Amino acid sequence: MTYRKMRYMGFGVITLISLILPWITIEGKHFFLLSFDKKQLQLFFMTFNISELWPMLFLLIILFLGIFFITTLGGRVWCGWACPQTIFRVVYRDLLQTKIFGLYKSVENKQKPISEGKWIQKILAFLIFTAFAMAAAADLLWYFIPPEDFFVYIQNPAEHNLVFIIWFIFTTLIMAAAVFLKEKFCTYVCPYVRIQSTMMDNDTVQTIYDPIRGGAVYDDKKQKIDNSEGECIKCNACVKVCPAHIDIRAGMQLECINCLECSDACKKIMARLELPSLINWTSPNSIQNRKKVKFIRFRTIAYSVVISIALVGFLLMSTTKKSMILNINRNTELFRVSNDKQSIENAYKLKFENIDSKEHTFYFEVLNPDIKIKMPSEPFKIKAGEVKIKIATLYTDIDSPIKAQNGKPLPIVIKAFAIDDKEKILIEKEATFIYPSQDNIK
């Protein structure tokens, strides 16, 4: 199987996963959803409130280290095999312009200009790709706005014009990158290409021409030379097929995206001579020393260890994730004596936030037998994702043992919980209760 076919199969799998994943939910939770509207992150079917976005730290660490690790192993394999920009270019240039409308003569020759005329075909290709870009932009939005909400929003454009504006911006960016910037986007816009060289070494797998077998085609200054030695027959098939418009025989270049189209082209030509391809996916050391690629080395081991630690840290912290948040603030009035002069009261503002996926009935208790709850007197319901503020009044008898505090704040613990799921949803918070001195009572 050619590298091109394998890439196309990979593109299909990536596209299907990206389209299907936003629709998969478990108890209303998505695999990944960063909702600015609901102020929450849903990750691996768990919901995290905006005040507990620590998973994003682990996610970013794993993401960036994963990029470093992949680049150290396979160079710009991401660019040629999984990058959305590459997929968009394949859909627009190879599928629409070449296969369907015949604007290019062949996918094996990307250097020839588009055929003269054929304006209807050009317009149709542009319009079809515009629809594709809109679908891709919508799919990207589904990771920030769940698709079930997205399709409700677009039915009411006047009320949700921001969604349409963002959708239009995403679509425009995709069109600009795939239709107008083309491969220049990879070379001049994408930041990844600028940092890849620092992550690659002589054991990194790349698209490499074998000068030992094929013979030198360029000198050290990248100037083409006339050299008839070697197996390369100078057919230039590798040059014609390159989407980045480079000659891989000149050595590794910034523009190369590791798509291996040149390897397929060379393999096809060399097969007629009963010889293997002169261009392969290998490492400089492997070519020079005629040995297998060395995948296990210090850098790859180090990245693997750090990524594993970050992943374990995420999993461990996920097991301690809470389903509610409680904030306690004292009233500005430190204490008051009840109207019947039989108790001392303290007032608090309790902020409950239900970050579970369903509604629960909440209440709380004070972990001190001498302090009781005056209000609220009944449990209360809080919907999923809702925040509710309750003014709580705690009291103690006028002759309570804690009067020995003589005006000093008494540490107490308030335990809040969901009555219908007390084992899973509960939280304890420290607070203070003030029993004033006798002089203050008078």
C-alpha positions as CSV (number, residue, x, y, z in Angstrom):
1,M,0.0,0.0,0.0
2,T,1.3,3.4,-0.9
3,Y,1.9,6.1,1.7
4,R,-0.7,8.3,-0.1
5,K,-3.5,5.7,0.4
6,M,-2.5,5.2,4.1
7,R,-2.7,9.0,4.5
8,Y,-6.1,9.2,2.9
9,M,-7.3,6.4,5.1
10,G,-6.0,8.3,8.2
11,F,-7.6,11.5,7.0
12,G,-10.9,9.6,6.8
13,V,-10.6,8.2,10.3
14,I,-9.6,11.6,11.8
15,T,-12.5,13.3,10.0
16,L,-15.0,10.7,11.3
17,I,-13.7,10.9,14.8
18,S,-13.8,14.7,14.9
19,L,-17.4,14.7,13.6
20,I,-18.8,12.0,15.8
21,L,-17.0,12.8,19.1
22,P,-19.0,15.9,19.9
23,W,-22.3,13.9,19.7
24,I,-21.1,11.2,22.2
25,T,-22.3,11.9,25.7
26,I,-22.5,9.9,29.0
27,E,-25.1,11.3,31.4
28,G,-25.1,14.5,29.4
29,K,-21.3,14.9,29.6
30,H,-19.1,15.2,26.6
31,F,-15.6,13.8,25.9
32,F,-14.3,17.3,25.4
33,L,-16.3,20.5,25.7
34,L,-14.9,23.9,26.7
35,S,-18.2,25.8,27.2
36,F,-17.8,29.6,27.8
37,D,-21.5,29.9,27.9
38,K,-21.9,27.4,30.8
39,K,-18.5,28.3,32.2
40,Q,-17.4,24.7,32.5
41,L,-15.0,22.2,31.0
42,Q,-16.2,18.7,30.2
43,L,-13.3,16.3,29.8
44,F,-13.4,12.5,29.5
45,F,-17.1,12.7,30.4
46,M,-16.4,14.6,33.6
47,T,-17.6,18.1,34.3
48,F,-15.2,20.7,35.8
49,N,-16.4,24.1,36.9
50,I,-14.6,27.3,35.7
51,S,-13.1,27.6,39.2
52,E,-11.5,24.2,39.0
53,L,-9.8,24.2,35.6
54,W,-6.7,22.4,36.8
55,P,-7.3,19.7,34.2
56,M,-6.5,22.2,31.5
57,L,-3.0,22.5,33.0
58,F,-2.4,18.8,32.7
59,L,-4.0,18.8,29.3
60,L,-1.7,21.5,28.0
61,I,1.3,19.8,29.5
62,I,0.4,16.5,27.8
63,L,-0.4,18.2,24.6
64,F,2.8,20.2,24.2
65,L,5.0,17.4,25.5
66,G,3.2,15.0,23.1
67,I,4.0,17.3,20.2
68,F,7.7,17.4,21.3
69,F,7.7,13.6,21.6
70,I,6.1,13.0,18.2
71,T,8.4,15.5,16.5
72,T,11.5,13.9,18.1
73,L,10.4,10.5,16.8
74,G,8.9,11.3,13.4
75,G,9.7,14.9,12.5
76,R,6.8,16.7,10.9
77,V,4.7,13.6,10.7
78,W,1.8,15.6,12.2
79,C,1.9,18.0,9.3
80,G,1.6,15.5,6.6
81,W,-0.6,12.9,8.3
82,A,-3.0,14.6,10.6
83,C,-2.9,18.4,10.3
84,P,-6.3,19.9,9.3
85,Q,-4.6,22.3,6.8
86,T,-3.2,19.3,5.0
87,I,-6.6,17.6,5.0
88,F,-8.2,20.7,3.6
89,R,-5.6,21.0,0.8
90,V,-6.1,17.3,-0.1
91,V,-9.9,17.8,-0.3
92,Y,-9.7,21.0,-2.3
93,R,-6.7,20.3,-4.6
94,D,-6.6,16.5,-5.0
95,L,-10.3,15.6,-4.7
96,L,-12.2,18.6,-6.1
97,Q,-9.8,20.3,-8.4
98,T,-8.1,17.2,-9.8
99,K,-10.3,14.2,-9.5
100,I,-13.7,15.7,-9.9
101,F,-13.3,18.8,-12.1
102,G,-10.0,18.0,-13.8
103,L,-8.4,21.3,-13.2
104,Y,-5.1,19.6,-12.5
105,K,-4.0,16.8,-14.9
106,S,-3.0,14.4,-12.2
107,V,-2.4,14.1,-8.4
108,E,1.1,12.9,-9.3
109,N,2.0,16.3,-10.8
110,K,1.2,19.2,-8.5
111,Q,3.6,21.6,-10.3
112,K,1.6,22.2,-13.5
113,P,-0.7,25.3,-13.4
114,I,-4.4,24.8,-13.4
115,S,-5.8,24.4,-16.9
116,E,-6.8,27.5,-18.8
117,G,-10.5,28.3,-18.9
118,K,-12.9,25.9,-17.1
119,W,-14.3,28.8,-15.1
120,I,-17.5,26.9,-14.3
121,Q,-15.5,24.0,-12.8
122,K,-13.3,26.4,-10.8
123,I,-16.4,28.2,-9.4
124,L,-18.1,24.9,-8.6
125,A,-15.0,23.6,-6.8
126,F,-14.8,26.8,-4.8
127,L,-18.5,26.7,-3.8
128,I,-18.4,23.0,-2.8
129,F,-15.3,23.6,-0.7
130,T,-17.0,26.6,0.9
131,A,-19.7,24.2,2.1
132,F,-17.1,21.8,3.3
133,A,-15.3,24.7,5.2
134,M,-18.6,25.7,6.8
135,A,-19.1,22.1,8.0
136,A,-15.5,22.0,9.3
137,A,-15.9,25.3,11.1
138,A,-19.2,24.1,12.7
139,D,-17.5,20.9,13.8
140,L,-14.8,23.0,15.5
141,L,-17.5,25.1,17.2
142,W,-19.1,21.9,18.6
143,Y,-16.2,21.6,21.0
144,F,-17.1,24.9,22.5
145,I,-20.9,24.9,21.9
146,P,-22.5,21.5,22.2
147,P,-24.1,20.5,18.9
148,E,-27.5,20.1,20.5
149,D,-27.3,23.8,21.5
150,F,-25.7,24.9,18.2
151,F,-28.6,23.8,16.0
152,V,-31.0,25.5,18.4
153,Y,-29.0,28.7,18.2
154,I,-28.8,28.9,14.4
155,Q,-32.6,28.7,14.2
156,N,-32.7,32.0,16.1
157,P,-30.0,34.1,14.4
158,A,-31.2,37.4,15.9
159,E,-30.7,36.2,19.4
160,H,-27.4,34.4,18.7
161,N,-25.6,36.6,16.2
162,L,-22.2,36.0,18.0
163,V,-22.4,32.3,17.1
164,F,-22.9,33.3,13.4
165,I,-20.0,35.8,13.6
166,I,-17.6,33.2,15.0
167,W,-18.8,30.6,12.5
168,F,-18.2,33.0,9.7
169,I,-14.7,33.8,11.0
170,F,-13.7,30.2,11.3
171,T,-15.0,29.5,7.8
172,T,-13.1,32.4,6.4
173,L,-9.9,31.3,8.0
174,I,-10.2,27.8,6.6
175,M,-10.9,29.2,3.1
176,A,-8.0,31.6,3.3
177,A,-5.6,28.9,4.4
178,A,-6.6,26.2,2.0
179,V,-7.6,28.1,-1.1
180,F,-5.3,31.2,-1.1
181,L,-2.3,30.6,1.2
182,K,-2.1,27.0,0.2
183,E,1.3,25.4,1.3
184,K,2.6,28.9,2.2
185,F,0.5,28.6,5.3
186,C,2.7,25.7,6.5
187,T,5.9,27.6,5.7
188,Y,5.2,31.1,6.7
189,V,2.2,31.1,9.1
190,C,2.3,28.0,11.2
191,P,4.4,28.4,14.3
192,Y,5.1,24.7,14.5
193,V,7.5,24.7,11.6
194,R,9.6,27.3,13.3
195,I,10.3,25.3,16.4
196,Q,10.5,21.8,14.9
197,S,14.3,22.0,14.1
198,T,15.1,22.4,17.8
199,M,13.3,19.1,18.6
200,M,14.8,17.0,15.8
201,D,18.1,15.2,15.8
202,N,19.9,12.8,13.5
203,D,17.8,9.8,14.8
204,T,14.5,11.6,14.0
205,V,12.5,9.8,11.3
206,Q,12.1,12.1,8.2
207,T,11.6,11.9,4.5
208,I,15.1,11.4,3.3
209,Y,16.7,10.9,-0.1
210,D,19.5,8.3,-0.1
211,P,22.6,10.0,-1.7
212,I,24.7,6.9,-1.2
213,R,22.6,4.8,-3.6
214,G,21.2,7.6,-5.7
215,G,24.2,9.8,-6.0
216,A,24.5,13.5,-5.1
217,V,22.1,15.8,-7.0
218,Y,23.0,19.0,-5.1
219,D,26.2,20.2,-3.6
220,D,26.7,21.6,-0.1
221,K,25.4,25.0,-1.2
222,K,22.2,23.5,-2.5
223,Q,23.3,24.1,-6.1
224,K,22.3,21.4,-8.6
225,I,25.2,19.5,-10.1
226,D,25.6,17.3,-13.1
227,N,26.3,13.9,-11.7
228,S,25.6,10.7,-13.6
229,E,26.8,8.4,-10.9
230,G,24.2,6.6,-8.7
231,E,20.8,5.0,-9.3
232,C,18.8,8.2,-9.5
233,I,17.7,8.6,-13.2
234,K,16.8,12.3,-12.8
235,C,13.2,11.7,-13.8
236,N,12.0,14.4,-11.4
237,A,8.9,12.4,-10.4
238,C,9.6,13.3,-6.8
239,V,9.7,17.0,-7.6
240,K,6.5,17.0,-9.7
241,V,4.4,15.3,-7.0
242,C,5.6,17.4,-4.1
243,P,2.8,19.6,-2.7
244,A,5.4,21.9,-1.0
245,H,7.2,22.5,-4.3
246,I,10.6,21.4,-3.2
247,D,13.2,18.9,-4.3
248,I,13.8,16.4,-1.5
249,R,17.1,15.4,-3.1
250,A,18.6,18.7,-1.8
251,G,18.2,17.5,1.7
252,M,15.8,18.2,4.6
253,Q,14.1,21.5,4.1
254,L,11.8,23.7,6.1
255,E,8.9,23.3,3.6
256,C,8.8,19.5,3.8
257,I,5.7,18.2,5.6
258,N,6.6,14.5,5.6
259,C,3.7,13.5,3.4
260,L,6.0,11.0,1.5
261,E,4.4,11.6,-1.8
262,C,7.9,11.8,-3.3
263,S,8.6,8.3,-1.8
264,D,5.6,6.9,-3.6
265,A,6.6,8.5,-6.8
266,C,10.2,7.2,-6.6
267,K,9.0,3.8,-5.6
268,K,6.8,3.6,-8.7
269,I,9.7,4.6,-11.0
270,M,12.4,2.4,-9.4
271,A,10.1,-0.6,-9.4
272,R,10.5,-0.6,-13.2
273,L,14.2,-1.0,-12.7
274,E,13.5,-3.7,-10.0
275,L,15.1,-1.4,-7.4
276,P,13.7,-0.1,-4.0
277,S,12.8,3.6,-3.6
278,L,15.6,6.1,-3.2
279,I,13.4,8.2,-0.9
280,N,12.3,6.6,2.4
281,W,11.0,7.4,5.8
282,T,14.1,7.0,7.9
283,S,16.7,8.9,9.9
284,P,20.0,10.5,8.8
285,N,21.9,8.2,11.0
286,S,20.1,5.2,9.6
287,I,21.0,6.3,6.1
288,Q,24.6,7.0,6.9
289,N,25.3,3.9,9.0
290,R,23.0,1.5,7.2
291,K,21.4,0.5,10.5
292,K,17.8,0.4,11.8
293,V,16.3,3.6,13.2
294,K,17.1,4.1,16.8
295,F,13.7,5.0,18.4
296,I,14.6,4.4,22.0
297,R,17.1,7.0,23.2
298,F,17.4,9.5,26.0
299,R,15.1,12.2,24.6
300,T,12.3,9.9,23.7
301,I,12.5,8.2,27.1
302,A,12.6,11.5,28.9
303,Y,9.5,12.7,27.1
304,S,7.7,9.4,27.8
305,V,8.4,9.6,31.5
306,V,7.2,13.2,31.9
307,I,4.0,12.6,29.8
308,S,3.3,9.5,32.0
309,I,3.8,11.5,35.2
310,A,1.4,14.2,33.9
311,L,-1.2,11.6,32.9
312,V,-1.0,9.9,36.3
313,G,-1.3,13.2,38.0
314,F,-4.4,14.0,36.0
315,L,-6.0,10.6,36.8
316,L,-5.2,10.9,40.5
317,M,-6.7,14.4,40.8
318,S,-9.7,13.2,38.8
319,T,-10.5,10.7,41.5
320,T,-10.7,13.6,44.1
321,K,-13.0,15.7,41.9
322,K,-16.0,17.2,43.8
323,S,-19.5,17.6,42.5
324,M,-20.3,20.8,44.4
325,I,-18.6,24.0,45.5
326,L,-19.3,25.8,48.7
327,N,-18.1,29.3,49.6
328,I,-18.7,30.8,53.0
329,N,-18.7,34.6,53.9
330,R,-19.6,36.1,57.2
331,N,-22.1,38.8,57.5
332,T,-20.7,42.2,58.2
333,E,-22.5,42.1,61.5
334,L,-20.3,39.8,63.7
335,F,-23.1,38.7,66.1
336,R,-26.4,39.6,67.4
337,V,-28.5,38.7,70.5
338,S,-31.9,37.1,69.7
339,N,-35.0,39.1,70.4
340,D,-35.9,36.8,73.3
341,K,-32.4,37.3,74.8
342,Q,-32.0,33.5,74.9
343,S,-29.4,32.9,72.1
344,I,-26.5,34.4,70.3
345,E,-26.7,34.4,66.5
346,N,-24.2,34.6,63.7
347,A,-25.1,35.2,60.0
348,Y,-23.3,33.8,57.0
349,K,-23.7,33.9,53.2
350,L,-23.4,30.4,51.8
351,K,-22.8,30.1,48.0
352,F,-23.7,26.7,46.7
353,E,-22.7,25.6,43.2
354,N,-24.0,22.3,41.8
355,I,-21.4,21.1,39.3
356,D,-22.9,17.7,38.9
357,S,-24.8,16.8,35.7
358,K,-28.2,16.6,37.4
359,E,-30.4,18.4,40.0
360,H,-29.9,17.7,43.7
361,T,-31.4,18.6,47.0
362,F,-28.9,20.3,49.3
363,Y,-28.6,21.0,53.0
364,F,-25.9,21.4,55.6
365,E,-25.0,20.9,59.2
366,V,-22.6,22.3,61.8
367,L,-20.1,19.8,63.2
368,N,-20.4,21.3,66.7
369,P,-23.2,20.1,69.1
370,D,-23.5,23.5,70.8
371,I,-24.3,25.3,67.5
372,K,-27.6,24.9,65.7
373,I,-29.2,26.1,62.4
374,K,-31.9,28.6,62.6
375,M,-32.3,29.3,58.9
376,P,-32.7,28.0,56.3
377,S,-34.9,25.5,58.0
378,E,-35.6,23.3,55.0
379,P,-33.4,21.6,52.3
380,F,-33.4,23.3,48.9
381,K,-33.0,22.2,45.3
382,I,-30.2,23.3,42.9
383,K,-30.3,22.5,39.2
384,A,-27.2,21.1,37.4
385,G,-24.7,23.9,36.9
386,E,-26.7,26.4,38.9
387,V,-25.4,28.7,41.7
388,K,-27.6,29.5,44.7
389,I,-26.9,31.8,47.6
390,K,-28.4,31.1,51.0
391,I,-28.3,33.4,54.0
392,A,-27.7,31.1,57.0
393,T,-28.2,32.0,60.6
394,L,-26.5,29.8,63.2
395,Y,-27.2,30.2,67.0
396,T,-26.1,28.9,70.3
397,D,-27.9,29.2,73.7
398,I,-27.1,32.2,75.9
399,D,-25.7,29.8,78.5
400,S,-23.8,27.6,76.0
401,P,-20.4,26.2,77.1
402,I,-18.7,28.2,74.3
403,K,-19.3,31.4,76.1
404,A,-16.0,30.6,77.8
405,Q,-14.5,31.9,74.5
406,N,-15.2,35.3,75.9
407,G,-15.3,37.0,72.5
408,K,-12.6,35.0,70.8
409,P,-13.7,33.4,67.4
410,L,-14.5,29.8,67.7
411,P,-13.4,27.6,64.7
412,I,-16.3,25.5,63.4
413,V,-16.8,23.2,60.4
414,I,-19.9,23.4,58.1
415,K,-20.6,20.3,56.2
416,A,-22.8,20.7,53.1
417,F,-24.1,17.7,51.2
418,A,-26.7,16.5,48.7
419,I,-29.4,14.7,50.6
420,D,-30.2,12.4,47.7
421,D,-26.5,11.4,47.2
422,K,-24.8,12.2,50.5
423,E,-21.9,9.6,50.0
424,K,-20.8,11.2,46.7
425,I,-21.6,14.9,47.1
426,L,-20.4,16.5,50.3
427,I,-17.9,19.1,51.3
428,E,-16.6,20.5,54.5
429,K,-15.6,24.1,55.0
430,E,-14.1,25.9,58.0
431,A,-15.7,29.0,59.4
432,T,-15.8,30.9,62.7
433,F,-18.5,31.5,65.3
434,I,-18.3,34.5,67.6
435,Y,-19.8,34.4,71.1
436,P,-19.3,37.9,72.4
437,S,-17.9,38.8,75.8
438,Q,-20.4,39.7,78.5
439,D,-19.6,43.4,78.2
440,N,-20.5,43.3,74.5
441,I,-23.8,41.4,75.2
442,K,-24.8,44.2,77.6
